[in-house]
């Protein structure tokens, strides 16, 4: 027992010295208690290793601590083993997927969109399902990007997924899905209550010229209001929607600023185009992320009304830092912002007018929320006409 105690004490001391030797104590400052927390971490490790009822693998325990530490930062954060670092460097095509889009909240990975006529759609995967495993691997401790990379692959290959369906006695679904390239055009257009509704599922795939032709046709029929519905659009990033943003009045650039305050990249809206000369509004929700958030932020800067609920808050970009033992850390090191310094990262983009939907399931809630926004736009049009 004494040898065990000496070993654990030595282990804890080495851990503290290693952490402090990295310069962490200097960076965090002496007043914030980080030094004490570091010592406490070593003490917790020592106690678990000595007293836990079953034998504990110290390396596995530390990895769990690293994963929790990185995963607690944001959806991008992750600890990678040496093998996972090699996998991360793998540049093989991952453009194909099973047709489901996911976001991560805490340690829960949730399906937020299912592409029509995809393998996931054929298997009856639903928005709201929790993704638990991909090819047998738990996604709880993986970053959002890691999970998406696991789902992606070459067209024609299969991926196995395990899903948990809340609200149905927590039914577990184990499915084998076929990866395919996105086949749809990424949006749909219809006129409801005299208002053009452009539902954008994948803003990065929108054919700008085709959309302009459709909007020209609708405008020629006397429609003067347009609602850009960006709910549950969660893939890609700001660079993929610059051309589309220009069609809805975006003029100023977005900037990528790192933790040192330096601007490391910027994006100008694409070539100018007049997609809509009438009234424009945007609808977002908690599953509006990435490219769609950037598009909404760009358009909001033109004083366009934004309705719905706060967006997801995915406006950062991660970097991979490799450690001496071959493992690595995925850490968000820069975030996108407007020229005025406004960022949607973490907090999300807040709507000008909060509108929530009601109903017994996802489809009813979505439909009710849309109808409420359309009612507000109708009322706005009546008031403007009366004035």
C-alpha positions as CSV (number, residue, x, y, z in Angstrom):
1,X,0.0,0.0,0.0
2,X,2.9,2.4,0.9
3,X,4.4,1.8,-2.6
4,X,1.1,2.5,-4.2
5,X,0.7,5.7,-2.2
6,X,4.3,6.8,-3.1
7,X,3.6,6.1,-6.8
8,X,0.3,8.0,-6.8
9,X,1.9,11.0,-5.0
10,X,4.8,11.0,-7.5
11,X,2.3,10.7,-10.4
12,X,0.4,13.7,-9.1
13,X,3.5,15.7,-8.5
14,X,4.7,15.0,-12.0
15,X,1.3,16.0,-13.4
16,X,1.3,19.3,-11.6
17,X,4.9,20.1,-12.6
18,X,4.1,19.2,-16.2
19,X,1.1,21.5,-16.3
20,X,2.9,24.4,-14.6
21,X,6.0,23.9,-16.6
22,X,3.9,24.5,-19.8
23,X,3.5,28.1,-18.7
24,X,-0.2,27.7,-17.8
25,X,0.2,29.3,-14.4
26,X,1.8,32.4,-15.8
27,X,-0.9,32.8,-18.4
28,X,-3.9,32.3,-16.2
29,X,-2.6,34.6,-13.4
30,X,-2.2,34.0,-9.8
31,X,-5.5,35.5,-8.6
32,X,-8.0,33.4,-10.5
33,X,-7.4,30.2,-8.6
34,X,-6.1,28.2,-11.6
35,X,-3.0,27.1,-9.7
36,X,-5.1,25.7,-6.9
37,X,-7.4,24.0,-9.4
38,X,-4.4,22.3,-11.0
39,X,-3.2,20.9,-7.7
40,X,-6.8,19.8,-7.0
41,X,-6.9,18.0,-10.3
42,X,-3.8,16.0,-9.4
43,X,-5.3,15.2,-6.0
44,X,-8.5,14.0,-7.6
45,X,-6.5,11.8,-10.0
46,X,-4.6,10.4,-7.0
47,X,-7.7,9.6,-5.0
48,X,-9.5,7.9,-7.9
49,X,-6.5,5.7,-8.8
50,X,-6.0,4.6,-5.2
51,X,-9.6,4.2,-3.9
52,X,-11.9,3.5,-6.8
53,X,-13.5,0.0,-6.4
54,X,-12.2,-1.3,-9.8
55,X,-8.8,-1.0,-11.3
56,X,-8.4,2.3,-13.2
57,X,-6.3,2.9,-16.3
58,X,-4.6,6.2,-15.6
59,X,-4.1,7.0,-19.3
60,X,-7.8,6.4,-20.1
61,X,-8.8,8.5,-17.1
62,X,-6.6,11.4,-18.3
63,X,-7.9,11.1,-21.8
64,X,-11.4,11.4,-20.4
65,X,-10.4,14.5,-18.6
66,X,-8.8,16.0,-21.7
67,X,-11.9,15.2,-23.8
68,X,-14.2,16.8,-21.2
69,X,-11.9,19.9,-21.0
70,X,-11.9,20.4,-24.7
71,X,-15.5,19.4,-25.4
72,X,-16.6,21.8,-22.7
73,X,-15.2,24.8,-24.7
74,X,-17.5,24.7,-27.7
75,X,-18.7,22.2,-30.4
76,X,-15.3,22.4,-32.2
77,X,-13.1,21.5,-29.2
78,X,-11.7,18.0,-29.1
79,X,-8.7,15.9,-27.8
80,X,-7.3,13.6,-30.5
81,X,-5.1,10.6,-30.0
82,X,-2.1,10.1,-32.2
83,X,-4.1,7.8,-34.5
84,X,-6.9,10.3,-34.6
85,X,-4.5,13.1,-35.6
86,X,-3.4,10.9,-38.6
87,X,-7.0,10.3,-39.5
88,X,-7.7,14.1,-39.3
89,X,-4.9,14.7,-41.8
90,X,-6.6,12.2,-44.2
91,X,-7.6,14.2,-47.2
92,X,-9.7,11.5,-48.9
93,X,-13.0,12.7,-50.3
94,X,-15.7,13.0,-47.7
95,X,-18.2,15.0,-49.8
96,X,-20.8,12.3,-49.8
97,X,-23.1,11.6,-46.8
98,X,-26.2,9.7,-45.7
99,X,-28.4,12.8,-45.9
100,X,-28.6,13.9,-42.3
101,X,-27.4,17.1,-40.8
102,X,-26.4,17.3,-37.1
103,X,-25.5,19.8,-34.5
104,X,-24.1,19.3,-31.0
105,X,-25.5,20.7,-27.7
106,X,-23.4,19.7,-24.8
107,X,-22.6,16.0,-25.3
108,X,-25.8,15.4,-27.3
109,X,-25.5,15.2,-31.1
110,X,-28.9,15.9,-32.6
111,X,-30.3,15.5,-36.2
112,X,-31.5,18.9,-37.3
113,X,-32.3,18.2,-41.0
114,X,-32.9,15.2,-43.3
115,X,-32.4,15.6,-47.0
116,X,-35.4,14.5,-49.1
117,X,-34.9,11.3,-51.0
118,X,-31.6,10.5,-49.3
119,X,-30.8,7.2,-47.6
120,X,-31.6,8.8,-44.2
121,X,-34.9,9.9,-45.5
122,X,-35.7,6.5,-46.9
123,X,-34.8,5.0,-43.4
124,X,-37.2,7.4,-41.8
125,X,-34.6,9.3,-39.8
126,X,-36.3,12.3,-38.2
127,X,-35.4,15.7,-37.0
128,X,-34.8,15.5,-33.3
129,X,-33.3,12.0,-33.3
130,X,-30.1,11.8,-31.2
131,X,-27.1,10.4,-32.9
132,X,-25.2,8.0,-30.5
133,X,-22.8,6.0,-32.6
134,X,-21.2,6.2,-36.1
135,X,-19.6,2.9,-37.3
136,X,-19.7,1.7,-33.8
137,X,-17.9,4.7,-32.3
138,X,-19.6,6.8,-29.7
139,X,-19.9,10.5,-30.7
140,X,-20.5,11.9,-27.2
141,X,-16.9,13.0,-26.8
142,X,-16.2,13.9,-30.4
143,X,-16.4,17.5,-31.7
144,X,-19.0,18.4,-34.2
145,X,-16.5,18.4,-37.1
146,X,-15.2,14.9,-36.1
147,X,-18.8,13.6,-36.1
148,X,-19.5,15.1,-39.5
149,X,-16.3,13.6,-40.9
150,X,-17.3,10.2,-39.6
151,X,-20.6,10.5,-41.4
152,X,-19.0,11.7,-44.6
153,X,-17.1,9.5,-47.0
154,X,-17.0,8.4,-50.6
155,X,-20.3,8.1,-52.6
156,X,-21.6,4.5,-52.6
157,X,-20.1,3.5,-49.3
158,X,-22.2,2.6,-46.3
159,X,-22.1,4.0,-42.8
160,X,-23.8,2.5,-39.8
161,X,-25.5,4.8,-37.3
162,X,-27.2,4.3,-34.0
163,X,-30.0,6.7,-33.1
164,X,-32.1,7.4,-30.1
165,X,-35.6,8.7,-30.7
166,X,-36.9,10.8,-27.8
167,X,-40.6,10.8,-27.1
168,X,-41.2,7.2,-28.3
169,X,-40.0,5.3,-25.2
170,X,-36.5,6.2,-26.3
171,X,-36.5,3.8,-29.2
172,X,-33.0,2.8,-30.4
173,X,-32.5,2.6,-34.1
174,X,-29.5,0.8,-35.7
175,X,-29.3,1.6,-39.4
176,X,-27.0,1.1,-42.3
177,X,-27.1,4.1,-44.6
178,X,-25.7,4.6,-48.1
179,X,-23.6,7.7,-48.6
180,X,-24.5,9.8,-51.6
181,X,-23.7,13.2,-53.1
182,X,-26.3,15.9,-52.4
183,X,-28.7,15.8,-55.2
184,X,-31.2,18.6,-54.5
185,X,-30.7,22.2,-55.4
186,X,-30.7,23.3,-51.7
187,X,-33.8,25.5,-51.7
188,X,-37.4,25.7,-52.6
189,X,-39.7,28.7,-53.5
190,X,-43.4,29.1,-53.1
191,X,-45.9,31.9,-52.5
192,X,-48.0,31.8,-49.3
193,X,-50.5,34.5,-48.4
194,X,-49.1,36.6,-51.2
195,X,-45.6,36.4,-49.8
196,X,-42.7,34.7,-51.5
197,X,-41.1,32.2,-49.2
198,X,-37.6,30.9,-50.1
199,X,-36.9,27.9,-47.9
200,X,-33.1,27.4,-47.9
201,X,-32.0,24.0,-46.7
202,X,-28.4,24.2,-47.9
203,X,-27.3,27.8,-48.7
204,X,-23.9,26.6,-50.0
205,X,-25.7,24.7,-52.8
206,X,-28.1,27.4,-54.0
207,X,-27.8,28.1,-57.7
208,X,-27.8,31.9,-57.7
209,X,-28.9,32.3,-61.3
210,X,-31.7,29.8,-61.1
211,X,-33.0,31.5,-57.9
212,X,-32.9,34.9,-59.5
213,X,-35.0,33.6,-62.5
214,X,-37.6,32.2,-60.1
215,X,-37.8,35.4,-58.1
216,X,-38.1,37.5,-61.3
217,X,-41.1,35.4,-62.2
218,X,-42.7,35.8,-58.8
219,X,-42.1,39.5,-58.8
220,X,-43.7,39.9,-62.2
221,X,-46.9,38.5,-60.6
222,X,-47.1,41.4,-58.3
223,X,-45.6,39.8,-55.2
224,X,-43.7,42.5,-53.1
225,X,-42.6,40.7,-50.0
226,X,-40.1,37.9,-49.6
227,X,-39.3,35.8,-46.5
228,X,-35.9,34.0,-46.5
229,X,-36.4,30.9,-44.3
230,X,-33.0,29.7,-42.9
231,X,-34.3,27.4,-40.2
232,X,-32.4,24.1,-39.7
233,X,-29.7,25.0,-42.3
234,X,-26.6,24.0,-40.4
235,X,-23.8,23.0,-42.8
236,X,-20.8,24.8,-44.5
237,X,-19.5,28.2,-43.5
238,X,-19.4,31.9,-44.4
239,X,-17.1,31.5,-47.5
240,X,-19.7,29.3,-49.2
241,X,-22.5,31.9,-49.1
242,X,-20.7,35.2,-50.1
243,X,-22.2,35.1,-53.7
244,X,-25.7,34.5,-52.3
245,X,-25.4,37.2,-49.7
246,X,-24.7,39.8,-52.4
247,X,-28.1,39.1,-53.9
248,X,-29.9,40.3,-50.8
249,X,-28.1,43.6,-50.2
250,X,-25.0,42.6,-48.4
251,X,-22.1,45.0,-49.1
252,X,-19.6,45.0,-46.2
253,X,-17.1,42.2,-45.6
254,X,-16.9,39.6,-42.8
255,X,-13.6,39.3,-41.0
256,X,-12.0,36.3,-39.3
257,X,-10.2,37.6,-36.1
258,X,-7.9,35.4,-34.0
259,X,-7.4,35.4,-30.3
260,X,-4.6,38.0,-30.6
261,X,-7.1,40.4,-32.2
262,X,-5.5,40.0,-35.7
263,X,-7.6,39.8,-38.8
264,X,-6.4,36.6,-40.6
265,X,-9.0,36.5,-43.4
266,X,-11.9,38.4,-44.8
267,X,-14.7,37.8,-47.2
268,X,-16.3,40.3,-49.5
269,X,-19.9,39.6,-50.8
270,X,-19.9,38.3,-54.3
271,X,-20.7,40.4,-57.4
272,X,-23.7,42.6,-57.0
273,X,-27.0,41.3,-58.1
274,X,-30.6,42.5,-57.6
275,X,-32.5,39.5,-56.3
276,X,-35.3,41.4,-54.7
277,X,-36.3,45.0,-54.7
278,X,-39.3,44.7,-52.4
279,X,-39.6,44.1,-48.7
280,X,-37.3,41.4,-47.3
281,X,-37.4,39.4,-44.0
282,X,-35.4,36.5,-42.6
283,X,-36.6,33.6,-40.4
284,X,-34.1,31.7,-38.2
285,X,-34.1,29.3,-35.3
286,X,-31.8,27.4,-32.9
287,X,-30.7,25.1,-35.7
288,X,-29.6,27.9,-38.0
289,X,-25.8,27.6,-38.0
290,X,-22.6,28.1,-40.0
291,X,-23.2,29.4,-43.5
292,X,-26.9,30.2,-42.8
293,X,-25.9,32.3,-39.7
294,X,-23.4,34.2,-41.8
295,X,-26.0,34.9,-44.4
296,X,-28.5,36.1,-41.8
297,X,-25.9,38.3,-40.2
298,X,-25.0,39.8,-43.6
299,X,-28.6,40.5,-44.4
300,X,-29.4,41.8,-41.0
301,X,-26.7,44.4,-41.6
302,X,-28.9,45.9,-44.4
303,X,-31.6,46.7,-41.7
304,X,-33.7,43.7,-42.8
305,X,-36.1,42.4,-40.2
306,X,-35.1,39.0,-38.6
307,X,-37.8,36.8,-37.0
308,X,-37.8,33.6,-35.1
309,X,-35.4,32.4,-32.3
310,X,-31.7,32.9,-31.6
311,X,-29.5,30.9,-33.9
312,X,-27.1,28.2,-32.9
313,X,-23.9,30.3,-32.6
314,X,-21.3,28.5,-34.9
315,X,-19.1,31.3,-36.0
316,X,-15.6,30.1,-35.2
317,X,-12.9,28.1,-36.9
318,X,-10.7,25.5,-35.2
319,X,-7.0,24.8,-35.5
320,X,-5.2,21.5,-34.9
321,X,-2.3,21.7,-32.4
322,X,-0.1,18.7,-32.3
323,X,1.6,17.7,-29.0
324,X,4.9,16.0,-28.5
325,X,3.5,12.5,-28.0
326,X,1.6,12.7,-31.4
327,X,-1.8,13.5,-29.9
328,X,-3.5,16.8,-30.7
329,X,-6.0,19.4,-29.7
330,X,-8.7,20.9,-31.8
331,X,-9.3,24.4,-30.5
332,X,-11.3,27.3,-31.9
333,X,-8.7,30.0,-32.5
334,X,-10.6,32.6,-34.6
335,X,-14.2,33.8,-35.1
336,X,-16.1,35.6,-37.8
337,X,-17.4,39.1,-37.2
338,X,-18.8,42.1,-39.1
339,X,-16.7,45.3,-39.7
340,X,-18.4,46.7,-36.6
341,X,-17.1,43.8,-34.5
342,X,-20.4,41.9,-34.2
343,X,-20.1,38.2,-33.9
344,X,-22.7,35.4,-33.8
345,X,-20.3,32.8,-32.3
346,X,-21.5,31.1,-29.1
347,X,-24.3,33.5,-28.4
348,X,-25.9,33.1,-31.8
349,X,-27.7,35.8,-33.8
350,X,-30.7,37.3,-32.0
351,X,-33.9,38.0,-34.0
352,X,-35.4,41.4,-34.0
353,X,-38.7,39.8,-33.2
354,X,-39.0,36.6,-31.3
355,X,-41.6,34.2,-32.8
356,X,-42.0,30.7,-31.5
357,X,-44.1,27.9,-32.9
358,X,-46.4,25.5,-31.1
359,X,-47.5,22.0,-31.9
360,X,-47.3,18.3,-31.1
361,X,-44.3,17.5,-33.3
362,X,-41.5,19.1,-35.2
363,X,-43.5,19.6,-38.4
364,X,-46.4,21.3,-36.6
365,X,-44.1,23.6,-34.7
366,X,-42.3,24.6,-37.9
367,X,-45.5,25.2,-39.7
368,X,-47.0,27.2,-36.8
369,X,-43.9,29.4,-36.5
370,X,-43.9,30.1,-40.2
371,X,-47.6,31.1,-40.2
372,X,-47.1,33.4,-37.3
373,X,-44.3,35.2,-39.2
374,X,-46.4,35.4,-42.3
375,X,-49.2,37.0,-40.3
376,X,-46.8,39.6,-39.0
377,X,-45.6,40.4,-42.5
378,X,-49.2,40.7,-43.8
379,X,-49.9,43.1,-41.0
380,X,-46.8,45.1,-41.8
381,X,-47.8,45.4,-45.4
382,X,-51.3,46.6,-44.4
383,X,-49.9,49.3,-42.1
384,X,-47.4,50.5,-44.8
385,X,-50.2,50.7,-47.3
386,X,-52.5,52.6,-44.9
387,X,-49.7,55.1,-44.2
